Amino acid sequence: MADTRLIQGRYRLLDLIGRGGMGEVWRARDESLGRRVAVKCLKPMGPQHDQSFTGVLRERFRREARVAAALQHRGVTVVHDFGEHEGVLYLVMELLEGRNLSQLLEDNKHHPLPVPDVLDIGGQVAAALAYTHDQGVVHRDLKPANIVRLADGSVKLCDFGIARLGHDVGLSSRLTGTGIAMGTPHYMSPEQIAGGSVDHRSDLYSLGCVLYELATGVPPFDLDDAWAILVGHRDTPPAPPRRHRPELPERFERVVLDLLAKAPEGRPRDAVDLAERIALARAARQPTAPPFPETRGGFGATSQPAPRLPAWARRMTTGSKASVTACGIRQATPADPAAALTGAWTGGPAPRPALPAPPPEAAARLAGRHSAALVLGRLGRWEEAADAHRAVAAERERLLGPDHPSALTSRYEIAFALGLLGRPGDALREYERVAAGRERTLGPGHPDTLAARQETAFALGCLGRYAGAHEVYTAVLAVRARTMGADHPDTLRCRHNLAFNLGCLGRLDDSYRMAREVAAARARVLGPDHPDTLVSRYEVAYALGRLNRWDEALRTYREVAAARARALGPDHPDTLAARYEAGISLGRLNRGAEALTVYRALVDDRTRVQGPSDPETLRARHGLGVNLGRLGRWEEALTEARDVCALRERTLGPDHPDTLISRREIAVALGWLGRWSDALAQYRHVARARTRVLGPDHPDTLTSRGDEAHCREQLGRPQPAAPPEPPRRVAVPHQRQG
């Protein structure tokens, strides 16, 4: 086309702006009307090409002209003209001054787009699809390259080349003998792949793939082989987006996962419904990011109060939660791989109990109350959240029965809230109840049953019952590995927790080896700088520290901090967490002056980013005080410990593990200053609180009893000795995954 500068004596080609498999797109000028336009030209096919192949491409081109010219909507590219010039088909369209979404992702180095942008784009595309579907037009090739975002932020759909083509010209949407895919593998719906009936819900699936990629930086099935991608769309549940990027709103994640339902019936009923759901997600959006990377949904930080858990437990994680409909009932159709898991993958028939459905009005009311309870939790109001979930659970059990999935979902949330309230015994009882109910209803190998069982293991660990936790983790891991595969994210997450629990059992070498294996597997599957990989490398560093290999731990923490700074930014809470651990390592290496420098900078950065009273800022200040003590500056250390303890008591509560650790640090400083009577009062306070919250046999409680005994011993001696070394690590809190 370079030699054909003027088409039909009217459209002057100025410069090439795009090239693809079918042809080229030129910036041009309409000489008749004096306006800028885009001209798309189909490349001429020589005699060496299969004639049926050429015919399909030409028909696709004509179809785009006819379909797009009939559409008049602000979200659809306007087509001005169509024709053939010297054997070349051309299409004249409005010139879009912007970038398609594929280019935006390239520009952003395939990092995810900001959440408000993703929601805005999703809402606009849904509105455009609502219009095109109402006109009887199914796009059938929705992908990032066919969605353009203009400079003013508006979004346009383009390239309707295969819209309704299967119906109109008798072609199947499956891969044809000519190798033409009626769609693009990364964004094709399962029904397109299977060659089944395709309607507007196929476009919704493709949009779900697009939104997934915009929000996470990767498509739902990020594989190199086209056939593997197609099989993934057809057979494999996608990883929840929040596993890649936990700060995504939960409501938005639910929308995307519903769009990616294997069966069309499981998706939103139409684009209007989708647009309304995205609007609700935008209205309800509250950026939350859990303070420790391995979260129910993945990786991030939050400013809400840290959960009440013993320090050893807060690096462990759990399984994925069931996705539920508005009624709280899991969609379990024959095309739902999660529903088929129990039978097809574990060797037994999948149970299909006849589940009662609540009246529509009751379902909507309960769904709203359930969502409101979740919001209370996200705000850190866990007592209120637990009470709200109890009320919903009671009504669901009355309407549907105690083993109904929606009733068990509410019970699951009660258990989670209890865990965050520092009541692991109560949480354990609820999780055991949920696990037993799900096993009866869904089967022992169902992912939701496994998720509840994995939570019981976590609660057992919080109670110091490491042997019991080890037994459950091992059993869950065996089922996950058999049904999901050794490299499935849920399998690796369970191994991650098992590695930590091994350390709690004193099997430090085994803990280190398993953590290193998980890190290597995640690097292989996800990439070396993926957040989950870095979580496991972080765990490797922690295990190295417990083995007193602090030089290696320091090196690993610094590498993780550098990688997180590149991937997430220097001020991201997870980057700051790795810097905090580097400070701990420096202290353990008796490099107190360097550690003090690290902590002073960290306190400044956390104060600027998260505020002076944020739990993570206070954690950094705690580290600062510890290292003041290591340098023998005990009066300063005592002042810092008292300030931090007062702030923690006000923001987290008097019995929160971090508050008690600060109170113990006060006692340590008092002991070093020879004020043993004052130190004993603080040690007793900590011991009583831990007995009340954790139980008399918990390891942290036993440590406090040892502190008391040591202090009483010093009071009976003429010359005070040094107090016991405090547990310097204040681990980052556990959060759920989604």
N, C-alpha and C positions, 0 to 999 in steps of 0.2 A: 504493500500500500504506500510505501514511501514515494513511489513515482506518481501516484494518483493524488495530486494535491487538491483537486476540485472534483466533488462528486455531484453528478447531475447538474453541473453548472451552478450549484447553490451552496454546498457545504464545503468550506475550505479547511482542510486539515492543517493544524498548526504544530502540534507536538504530541508525541506518544505518551500516554499517561498510564497505560496498563497493557499487559499481554498475558494471555492464558491459553489453555488447550484449544479452545474454539476459535480464538481470534485476538483482535487487538482493540483497544479503546483509545480514541484520540480526542484531545481538546480541539475544538473546531469553532468556526464562526459561520453563522447563518447569514450569507451575504444578502439574502432578500429582506430579512427582518433586522439585520444588524445586531444580533444577540449571540452570546457565547453558548455553545452547546457541547454535548459529548456525543461522539459518533462511534458506535460499536460495529466492527466489520468482521464478518465471518471469513476466516482464511479459506482461500480456494483449495479444494482437494484434487489432487492429481489422479490419473487413471490407476495408479498403484494402490489406491485405497479401496477397500471393500465398498461396493456401491450401497449396500444396506446401511453400513456405518455412515456414509456420507449423507444418505437420505434422512437418517434419524437426526443428525446434527442440523441439517437444513430445516427440518420440521420443528426441532426445538427452537431454532432461531425465529422462525415465523410465529410459533406459539407465543414466545415472549412478546413479540410485537402486538399480536392480537389481544392477549390477555392484559398486558400492562396498559395498553392504550385505552382499554375499557374501564380501568380503575382510576378513580379520582378521589384521592385522600392525601392529606398532608404527610402521612407516613409511608407513601408509595411513590417511587420515582416516576415522574411524568415522562411519557413517550410522545414525541412530537410527530415523528414521521418514520416510514419504513419503505424500503425498496431494494432494487438490485441494480448495480452499475457495473458494466463490463464483467459480468459473471460473479461479482462480489455482492453478497447480501449485506445490507447495512441497516442500522437502527439508530435513529436520532433521538436523544434523550436530553432532559435538563442536565446542565453541568453542576455537579455536586461539589462544592468547595468544602472538603472535609476528608476524613480518613475512614476506611472501612474498619470494622472491629478487628480483623486479622492484622491490619497494619498497626492499629493502636496497641495490640498485644506485642507485636514486634518492637514497636517504639519503646515499650515498657519492659523490654527484655523478658517477656513472658511472665513478669510478675503480675499478680492480680490487680485489677483496677480498684479504685476506692469504692467502698460499699455504697455510698450515696449514688455514685455514677452507675454502678451495676443495677441498683433498684430503679433508677431513672430510665436507663436503657430498656430494662425489662418491661416497665410499664408502657413505654412508647411502642415497643414492638408488639406487645399484647394488644394494644389499641388498634394498631394497623392490621394485625391478623383478624381481630374481631370484624373489621370492615371487609377484608378480602374474603373471609369465610362466609360472611353474610351475602356476598356476591356469588357464592358458589365456587370460589377459587381456592384451591389448596396449593401452596407453594411447592412443597415436596423437595426442596433443596435449600432449606434454611441453614445458614452457616455464617460464621463471622465475616467472611469475604463478601457476603451478600447483604450485609447490614452496614449502612454508612452513617457515621455521626458527623453532622455539619459543625461549622465553627461556632454557631449559636447554641449548640447542644441538642438540636433536634435530630431525630433519627429517621432514616428512610430505608425501606426495603427495596431491593432491586433484583434483577435476574430471575424472571418468572419463566425461564426457558423450558422447564419440564412440568410446569403447573398443569394439572389435569391431563398430562400427555398419555398416561397409561390408559385412561378411559377413552380418550378421543381417537388415538391411533392404534389401539389394540396392543400396546407393548406392556409387558409385565414390569413391575417395579423391582423384580429380582435381577441379579446379574445376568445379562443376556449372553448369547453365544458370541456376540461381537466384543464382549468385555466392557460394555457401557454400563456403568452403575447409575441407576436412576436415583441419585442422591450421593452424598459424600460420606464415606465410611465412618468418620468420627462423629457424625451427626445424624445417621440414619436410624429410623425407628425399627423396632423388632419386626413389625408387620411389613415394612418395606423389604427388610432382609429376607423374610420368609416368603415374599411374593403374595402376601394376603391382601385383603381389602384395605385400602388406604383412604382415610378421611381426614377431617380437620385436626383430629387428635394426633396424627403423625407430625404435623407442624408443631404442636405443643411439645411433643417429645424432643424434636430437634431444637426448639427454643430452650428446653431444659438443659440440653447439652451445651448450648452457647452460654447460658447464664452460669452454668457450672464452671466453664473455662474462664469466663470473665472474673468470676469470684475467687477462683483458686489458682489460676495461671496454667492449669492443665485440663484437658478434656476428661470426661468420666472414665474413658478407657484409653490410657496413654500408652499405646503399644506400637511397635514399629511395623508389625505384620498386619496387612489389611484384613486377612481372614481372622486373625486373633481378635481384632477390633470388632468385627461383625459378630463373632461368637460371644464376645463380652456383652454387646448390646442385647443379644438374644437370651443369654443364659445367666449372666453374672450380676448380682446386685452392686450398684456403684458404691464406692466409699462415701460416707456422708461428707458434704463439703466442709463442715466444721472440723473434720479430722485434719484437713489441710490448713484451715484458717479459722481458728476458734472464735475470733471476734465477729464472725458473721452472725446476724440475728437468727435465733432459733426458728422464728416464724418464716424467714426467708428460706432457711434450709429445708423446712417442711414443704414449702412450695416447690423447690427444685426436685426434691426426692419424689413428690407426687407426680411432677411432670415426667420423671424418668421411670414411672411404673411400666413394667413389661407389657401388661395388658392395657389396651386403650381405656377400658372401663375404670381403671384405677387412677386415671389422670383427671385434672379438672374437666368439667363437662364441656366447656368451650372457652374461647379467648376472653369473653366478657367476664366469666367467673375468675379466670386467671388475673385479669387486670384489677379486679376488685381485691383479690388476695394480695397482690403486690402492693396495692395502695394501703392495705391494712399493715403490711410489713413495714412500709415506709413510715406510717404514722406511729407505729409502736416501737420503732427502732431505738434501742438504747445500747450504745457500744459497751459491751462487756468483754473483758479479756481475762481469763483466769491467771492467777499469779504463777502457776507452774506449768511448763509447756505440755506435759503429757496429760491432756484434758479430755473430757468427754466431748470430742469434736476436735481436739488437737492441741493448739499451741498458742499461748498468749498471756495476758495479764489483766488484772482487775483491781480496782481500788476498793472493793467491798471488803469488810472485815474477814480476816483469815479464819477458816473453820477451826473448831476446837478439836484438835487431834494431837496425840503425842508426837514429839519431834521425829521419832524414828520412822513413823508411818507416812509422813507427808510427801514422800517421793513416789508413792505407789499409785497405781491407776486401776481403772476398772474396765468393764466391757461396754458394748454399745447398747443403747436403749432401743426398745421397739419403736417403730414408727406407727402412729395410730391415726385413725380418721378423726373427724370432728366428734364422733361419739365415743372415741377412745378405743375403737375396735380395730385391730390390725387387719389390713387388707390381705386376704389369703386366697388368691385365685389360683387356678392351676398354672398360670403363667408366672406366678410369684415365686422366684427361687427360694426366698427365705421360708415361704410356707411349705415348699416341697422338701426342704432340708431334712426334716425329721424322718420322712419316709425314704425318699430316694437316696439320701446320702448316709443314712445310718443303718440301713438294712431292715427297717420295719415299716409297716404302713403308717402314713401320716394320719394322726387322729383328726377326724372331721366332726366334732361335736356340733349338734344343732344349737347355735348360739342365739339366745333371745335378743331382740333389738328393742331399745327403749322407744317410747313414743317420740316423734320428731321434736316436739317442743321440749320434752325433758332432755333429749340428747343435746340440743343446742344450749339449754340452760346449764347442763353439767359440763359441757365443753368449755363454756365461758368461765365457769367457776374454776375449772381445772387450770385454764390459762392464767386466770388472775392469781391463783396460788403459785404458779411458776414465776410470775412477775415478782411476787413477794420474795421468793427465794433469790432471784437475781438482784434484788435490792438489799440482800443480806438480812431480811426480816424472817429468820428461819422459824422462830416460835409461831408466828402468825401463819407462815406457809404450812407448817406441820398441822396446825389446827384446821386450816382450810382444806388440805388434802384429806384429813380424817373425815370431815363432813361429806366431801364428795365420795369418798370410798364407801361410807355407810349407805349413802343413797344408791350408789351403783350396785352394791351388794344386795340391797333390798329389791331393786328393780330387776337385776340380771343374775344374781347369784354370786357367791364368794369367789368362784373360780373363773368367772368371766374375765377375758383379757383386759377390759377397761377397768374393772374393779381391781385387778392385780396391778395395773399401771398406777392407780392411785396409791395402793399399798407400797409400791416401789418408791414413789416420791416421798411418802411418809418416812420410810426407812432412810432415804438419803438425807432428808432434813434432820432426822435424829442424829445421824452420823456427824453432821456439821455442827450440831448443838453439843457435841462432846458426850453423847450417850450411845457409845458403841454397842453396849449390851442390848438396849432396846432396839437399835438398828438391826442387830444380828437376828433377833427374833422375827422382825418384820421381813427381812430378806429371806430367811428360811421359809417363812409362810408363803412368800411370793414364789420362791423356787419350787416348793412342793406343788402349789397350785398350777404353775406353768407346766410342770412335768406331767401332771394329770391331764391338762387341757391340750398342750402343744406337743408334748413328748420330751424325753430326756435330752435329746440332741438338738432341740430347736435353739436358735441363737438367743431368743429372749430368756429361755430357761438357763442357758449358759451365762448370760449376763447377770442374772440374779444370783447364780451360784458363785460367780466370781466376786460379787459384792459381799457374799457371806465370808469368803476368804479374806477380803480386806478388813471386814469387821472383826474377824477372829484375830487378825494381826494387831488391830488397834487395841484389843484386849490383852495383848501379849501372848496369845495362844498360837505361837508360831508353828508348832508341829501340826495343829489342826488346819491352819491356813495353808501350810505346805501340802497337806494331803488333798485339799480341795483344789488348789491351783494346779497340782499335778494331774488330777482327774480331768479338770476342765481343759487343760492344755492338750491332753491326749485326744479328746473329742474334737477340739478346734483343729488340731493338726490333721486329723483323719478326714474331717468333713470340709474344711476350708483350705487346707494346704499349709505347709510349714511356713510359707512366706506371706500368708494373709495378714493384713494389719492387726486383726483381732488376735490372731495366734501370736504374733510378735509382741503385742501388748501384754498378753498373759505371761509370756516368757520374761518380759521386762519385770513384771511384778514378782514372778517367781525368783528371779535373780536377786531382787532386793530382800525377799523373805529368807533366802538362803543365808544372806549376810546376818539377818537377825537371829538365825539359828546358830550362828558362829561358824558357818561353813564359808569363810571368807574367800578362799581360793575358788571354790565352786561358784560363788556369787560373781567374782570377777570374770571367770571364764564365760559364764552364761551372758553376762552383760556385754562382754566383748563380742560374743557370737551374734547377739541381737543387733549390736551396732553394725557389724559387718553385713548382716542380712539386710538391714534397712538401707545401708549405703548402696548395696547391690540393686535393691528393688526400687528405692526412691531417689537415690543420688546422695553424694557425700554431704551436701549442704542442706538437705531437706530438714525441716524442723524436727521431725520424729527421729531422724538419724542423729541429730545433734543432742536430742534428749538422751538417747542411749549412750552417746559418747560422754555426756555429762555424768551419766550413771557409772560408766567405766572409771571416770576420774574419781567419783565418790568411793568406789570400791578400792581404787588404788590408795586413797587416803586411809581407809580402814586397815589396809595392809601396811600402813606406815611407809608407803612409797610416795612420799609427798613431793619429791622432785618431779616424778612422772605425772602426778595428779595436777601439780601447778601448770606444767606444760600443756596438759590436755585441756584444763579449764581455760587457759589463755587462747588455745586454738579454737575452742568452742565460742569464746567471746568474740574473737575476730570474725569467725564464720557468721555468727548471728548479726554482728554489726553490718556485714556485707548484705546479708539476706533480709534482715528485719530493720536495720537502722541502729545507730549508736545509742539512741535513747529508748529503744524497745525494752520493756521490763525483763525479757528473757536474756537480752544482752547484759543488762545490769546484774541479773542474777548470777551469770557466769563470772562477772567481775567480782562479785561478792565472794564467791567460792575461791577465786584466786587469792583474795585477801586472807581467807581462812588458811589456805595452804601456806602462804607466806608466814603467817603466825606460827603454824606448826613447825616450820623450818627455822623458827627463832629469828626470823627476819622482821622483827616487830616494827622497826622504823619504816621499812618499805610497806608493810601492811597498813600502818597508820596513814601513809600517804594515799594508798588505794582507797581506804575507807573515807578519808576526808573528801576526796573527789567524788566518791560514790554518794555520800550524804548530800553534797551540793547538787549533784545531778538528779538524785531521787526527789529532793525537795523541790527542785525546779519543775520536774516532769510530773510528779505524783502528789506533791504537797507535803508539809512538815509532819502531819499526823498519820500519813498512810502507813500501814503495817510494814511495807517494804522499806520505807524511809527509816522507820524505827528499828528495823532489823539491821540496817547499815549503821545506825548510831550505836546499836548494841555491839557490833563488831568493833567499832571505834573504841568503845569503853573497854572491851576485853583487851585490846592491844595497848591501851594506856596502862592497864594493869601489868601486862607482860613487860613493859618498859619500867616497871616499878613506880609508876606515877599513880599511886593508889588513891590519894585524895581526889584527883581529877576523875579517876575511874569510878569512884563512889558517887560523885556528883552526877556523872553521866548515867550511871545505872539507875539512880533514883529518878532522874528526869524521864528516862525512857520507861521505867516501870509505871510512873504516874500517868504518862500518856497512854500506855498500853491498857492500863486498868480502866481509863476513861473511854477508850475507843473499842477495846476488845472484850472487856469484862475482867473481873478480878481472878477468875479461875481459868482463863485462857492459857494454853501452854506457853505462849510467848510471854505473857505477863508473869507467869510463875518462873520462867527462866530468868527474867530480869530481876525478880525478887531474889532468886538464888544468887545472882551476880552481886547484888547488894551484900548478901551474907558473905560471899567470898572476899569482897573488898574489906568488909568489917573485920574478918578474920585476919587478913594480912596486916591490918592496922592494929591488931591486938585487942580488938573490942569484941571478945568472944561471947559475952552475955547478949549483946545486941545481935550478934550473928546467930546465936542459938534461937532467938525469937523468930528471925526470918526463916531459918531452916525448918522450924516447927510449922510455921504458917504454910510453907510449900508442901511439906509432907502431908499435912491434914487435907489440904486442897486436893492433892493428887489421890489420896486415899478415897476421898469423897467422889471424885470425878472418874478415876480410872480403876479403882478397886485396890484392895490391900496387896494383891500379889503382882500387880503390874510392875515391869522392870523400872519405870520411872519412879514409882512409889518406893520401891526397894532402894533405889539410889538415894532418895531423900531420907529414908530411915538411916542409911549409912552416913549421910551428912550429919544428921543429928548425933549419932553415936560418936563420930569423930570430934564434933564440937564439944560434947560433954567431956570427952577424954582430954581435950586441950584445957578445959576449965579446971581440971584436976591437976594440971602440971604447973610448975613454977615458971617455966619458960614456954611461951606459945610457939607451936610449930606451924608450918605452912598448912593452910587448908587444902582439902582435896582439889585436884584440877577439875574445873567445871566442864560440863559438856558444851563445847564452844559452838557446835553446829546448831543453828536454828533453821531446820529444813523448810523448804517452801511448801505450802499447803497442797494437799491432794484435792483435785476437783474431778467431777464426773466427765465422762466422755459421751459424745452424741453422734 
